[in-house]
Amino acid sequence: MSVVKIIELVGESPIGWEDAMKQIIAEAQKTLRGITRIGVVEQDVRMINDKIDVWRVRAQVSFRIERSDNDKD
């Protein structure tokens, strides 16, 4: 039986949404194993003086829950 956990992460970039998404992926891969899906929930920008300051992406990251051999009963 497989169980998947879903968390939300927010990535920011001064370059664009694609780079913000790459930030999310890079950070998620540092601590999570078994990532199965990353879906964009929301994209927005922060404006300062009528100019885009930062692009932001909010994404759901899905990954399989791993159990130790002792917990498989």
C-alpha positions as a Python dict, from the first residue, in 0.01 Angstrom:
ca = {
    (1, 'M'): (0, 0, 0),
    (2, 'S'): (128, 347, -86),
    (3, 'V'): (52, 670, 97),
    (4, 'V'): (127, 1012, -52),
    (5, 'K'): (171, 1331, 148),
    (6, 'I'): (111, 1676, -3),
    (7, 'I'): (277, 1995, 117),
    (8, 'E'): (270, 2349, -18),
    (9, 'L'): (583, 2549, -91),
    (10, 'V'): (632, 2904, -220),
    (11, 'G'): (922, 2996, -446),
    (12, 'E'): (1031, 3349, -535),
    (13, 'S'): (1252, 3481, -811),
    (14, 'P'): (1356, 3821, -947),
    (15, 'I'): (1380, 3655, -1292),
    (16, 'G'): (1042, 3490, -1356),
    (17, 'W'): (791, 3217, -1270),
    (18, 'E'): (997, 2938, -1425),
    (19, 'D'): (1293, 3028, -1205),
    (20, 'A'): (1065, 3048, -899),
    (21, 'M'): (946, 2694, -979),
    (22, 'K'): (1307, 2577, -1013),
    (23, 'Q'): (1371, 2718, -664),
    (24, 'I'): (1084, 2508, -525),
    (25, 'I'): (1211, 2193, -695),
    (26, 'A'): (1570, 2247, -578),
    (27, 'E'): (1466, 2302, -215),
    (28, 'A'): (1219, 2011, -213),
    (29, 'Q'): (1485, 1773, -348),
    (30, 'K'): (1718, 1861, -60),
    (31, 'T'): (1493, 1701, 202),
    (32, 'L'): (1223, 1495, 27),
    (33, 'R'): (1252, 1157, -144),
    (34, 'G'): (998, 995, -371),
    (35, 'I'): (852, 1316, -516),
    (36, 'T'): (572, 1211, -750),
    (37, 'R'): (414, 1541, -855),
    (38, 'I'): (453, 1917, -827),
    (39, 'G'): (149, 2120, -926),
    (40, 'V'): (121, 2498, -949),
    (41, 'V'): (-156, 2633, -726),
    (42, 'E'): (-102, 3005, -779),
    (43, 'Q'): (129, 3249, -953),
    (44, 'D'): (160, 3616, -864),
    (45, 'V'): (403, 3905, -867),
    (46, 'R'): (500, 4164, -609),
    (47, 'M'): (506, 4517, -749),
    (48, 'I'): (718, 4810, -628),
    (49, 'N'): (688, 5154, -791),
    (50, 'D'): (475, 5009, -1073),
    (51, 'K'): (743, 4753, -1164),
    (52, 'I'): (764, 4380, -1098),
    (53, 'D'): (993, 4321, -801),
    (54, 'V'): (955, 3944, -764),
    (55, 'W'): (766, 3656, -926),
    (56, 'R'): (612, 3402, -686),
    (57, 'V'): (480, 3050, -734),
    (58, 'R'): (280, 2852, -478),
    (59, 'A'): (294, 2480, -553),
    (60, 'Q'): (179, 2150, -404),
    (61, 'V'): (453, 1890, -375),
    (62, 'S'): (342, 1525, -351),
    (63, 'F'): (573, 1254, -224),
    (64, 'R'): (547, 895, -106),
    (65, 'I'): (563, 826, 266),
    (66, 'E'): (844, 584, 348),
    (67, 'R'): (818, 353, 644),
    (68, 'S'): (1089, 160, 819),
    (69, 'D'): (1082, -220, 812),
    (70, 'N'): (958, -217, 1172),
    (71, 'D'): (649, -12, 1077),
    (72, 'K'): (527, -235, 791),
    (73, 'D'): (293, -447, 1003),
}
